[in-house]
Amino acid sequence: MQPILFTIGKFNVYAFGFFLAVSFVFSTFVVWKYAKEEFKEEEYLDTYLYTAIAGLISARLVYILLHFSEFGANILRYILVRETPGLSLFGGMIGAFIYLWWYTKVKKYNFRKLLDLFAVTISIAMVFIKIGEQLGGASFGKETNSFLGVKIVGQIGRFHPVELYEAFLYLILSVALIILYNRTLKKSLPENTVACLFILVSALSIFALEFFKTSTVYWYGLSAKQIGSLLMLVIVLKPFISRLSIIVKSYKEEKERRNKDDISHEHT
């Protein structure tokens, strides 16, 4: 935990704000790279900028609601993320999804294609955001004697660095999503396979890693985030399975076609 990352003169650079900025710059670069390849720089970059802002606002608002006891009626604490860092992935995803759907409908852009691309960029952004949350002290896991445990300022003992676990998971997921998105562009994967996989893995990771955290709200032994992740799973499971079945069917058809070609070559 290191809320102040470094100091320039009398100016403190806070870890959460720094990594939030890095996440935005890096993810915007990825959007620009794909936009340039498809000659749609203005369409992609404008849409991503507005969607990212909508997602950040909703992510912050939901985080405040879930941790209202830490904020109270102090509006300044809502805004000053350097002192009270934290974003809600649920809130960000919901806000970004709704805004993207509305904006693409108004502009008549390809919602499905942009949804896949933004799933990739959000996954990349989450790597940096989670590192910033860990260093900024947005939250920490349960106490542990594991070698993975880290010290937290103002706390006795060592605790699970859950945000770092999430950062590592999103790093692996980002690599996988980039590979799959490139295949989607080549029409070898159905649209929104990437988006569905991103939501599915995010929901599963949230559900699993919540067991390493403490929560103030439980319902039947599950935290509010775990209940939210289960709802995400229910929503995304059917479209993900349908796309998976298309991929399997396509693979079988391609395999049969190759077998027939091999047989025909043998006869000739």
N, C-alpha and C positions, 0 to 999 in steps of 0.2 A: 504493500500500500504506500503510495507516494503521490498525494494530491497535487503538490507543486512539482511539476516535472523538472523545470529549470528556471533560472532567473536571469533576465537581461537588464542590468542596471538595477533600477527599482521596480521593474516590471516582472511580475510573476506569471509564468506560463503554466496553466493548470492542465493536468494530465487528461481529464475527461474532455475538455474543450479542444485540446490539441489533437487528440485521436479522433474526435468527432469531425474536425476539419479535414484531417488526413483521409478519413473514410469517404467524405464527400468528394474530395479532389480525385482520389483513386477510382471511385466508382463512376464519377463523371467521365474520367479518361476512358474507361471501358466502354461506356455508352458512345462516346465520340468515336472510338476506334471502329465499332460496328456500324455506326451511322455513316462514317466516311466511306466504308467499303460498299455500302448500299446507296450512297448519294442521297441520304436523308438526314443530314446533320441538323438542320433547323427543326424538323419534325421531332426527332429523337431527343435532342438536347433540351428544347423548350419543354417538352412533355415531361422529361425526367426531372428538370429543375422544379417545376410546379408540383409534380407528384411527390418529390422528396420533401419539399417544404410542408405539404399537407400531411405527409407521413410523420415528419418530425414533430409537428404541432400536436397531432392526435396521440403520438407515442408519449409525449411529455404529459399531456392532460390525463391519460389513463394511468400513467405512473404515479402522478400526484394523487389521483383518486384511490389507488391501491395502497399508497403510503401516506394517507392524509394526516395521520397522527404526527408524522415528522414535519409537516408543512403548516397545518392549522390554517389560520386566516391571513398569514403573512404572504401577501402577493409577491413581494420581492423574492422570496425563496422559490416561488414558482418559476421565475425568470432567470435567476442567477444559478445557472447549471454548474458553474465552477465550484460553488459552495455546497450545493445539494444536487450532485449528479445523478442521472438515472433516466432511462427510457423504457417504455413497455413495448416489447416486440409485437404483442397482440394488438395494442392500440395503433402502432405504426402500420402494421399490415392491413388492418381494417380501414384506417383512414386513407392510406395510399391506394388500396383496391377501389374503394368507392370513388375517390377523386379521379383515378385513371379511367375507370369505366365511364364516368360522366364526361370527362374532357375528351376522350377519344370518340365518344358518341357525338359531341358537339362539332369536333373537328373532322369527323369521318375518317379517323385513323384506324389502323388494324389493332384492335384491342388485344387479341390473342397473342399476336407476335410481340407486342410491347410488354405484355405480361410476362412472357418467358424471359425476355432480355432483362427486365427490371428484377426478376427473381434472382438472376445471376448477380446483378450489381448489388442488390440488398444483402445477399449472402456474403459478398466480398466486404461490404461496408460493416457487417456485423463482426467480422474478425477484429477490426480496429476499435469499434465501439465497445466491444466486450473487454478488450485490453484496457481501454480508457476507464471503463466502469470499475474494473478490478483495482487499478492504480488510484482512482479517485475515491474509492471506498463507498461506491453506491450501495453495495451489499456484500455479504460474505456468507460462506457456508457454515455448517455445523463444526463444532470443535472436533479435532482429530489428532491421533498420534502418528498418522501416516507421514512418510517422508515428503509427501506432496503438500503438507500443511504449511501455511504461511502465517506470519505474525501480522496482527492488525493493531494500528495505533489506538491506544485507549482500552485494549482488551488483553486479558491474560490467556496464554496458551496459543495453540496454532489452530488454524481453521482451513476448511476446504476452499481453495481458490476457484469457486464454481464458474466465475466469469471466464477464467483462463481455460477451463475445460470446454466451455461453450465456444471460445475463440478457436480452439484447436479443431473442434468438430466442424465449425463453419469454414475453416481453412480447407479441410478435406472435401467438404460439400461443394465449396466454390470450384475446386479443380474438376470435380465430377460434373458439375452443372455447365461449366465452360465447354467441356468435351461434348456433352449431350446437346448443348445449344448449337454448336457447330454442326452437329449431325442433323438437328432440326432444320437449319438453314439449307442443308442439302436434300431436304425432304425424305430423309431416311428414318425420321421419327415423327410421330404425330404432334401437332401443336399442343402446347400446354402440358406436355410430359414434364418439362423442366419446372414449370410453376407448381405442378402437383407434387413433384418430388421434393421441392424446396419446402412446401407447406407440411408435407408428411414428415420429413426428417426433423423439421423445426418443432413440430408438435411432439414427436417421440422424444427428442432430446430435452425439451422443457419438462415433459412428464417425468422422465427418468432423473434428471438432475435436481428436480425439486425435492427429492428425497435427501439430498445433501444440504438442503437449506432449512432454515426455520421460518415459520410463517405465523402471522397473527390470526389468520382466518382459515378454519378447517371445516369441511363438511363431509361427514362419513369417512374421516381419516385422510381426505384429499384437500390440498390447498386450492385456493381460487385459481391459480395458474394451471394446476393440473386439470381442474374441471374445464377450464378454457381450452387446454390442449386436447382433451377428449372430444370437445365439440368440434375443434378443427379437424380431428381425425375422422369424425362422422361425416363432415362436409366433404372432405377431399378423397376419402377412400374409394367411393364409387367411381368418380371420374378417373382416378389413378388406375384402378383395376381395369376399366374399359380401355384405357390407352395401353396398358400392359398386355391385354389380350390382343390388341391390334398388332403390337410389336411381335408377339409370339406367333400369331397367325402369319404375319409377313415373313418372319424368319423360316417357318415351316414351308411356305410356298416357294421361297427362294431356294431352300435346300432341295425340295422336290424338283424344281426346275433344273438345278445343277446336276442332280442325279440323272435326269432324263437326257441332258446334254452329254453327260459322260457315257451313257449307254449308247446313244446315237453315234458318238465318236468311235466307240469300240466296234460297232457294226460296220462302219465305213473303213 
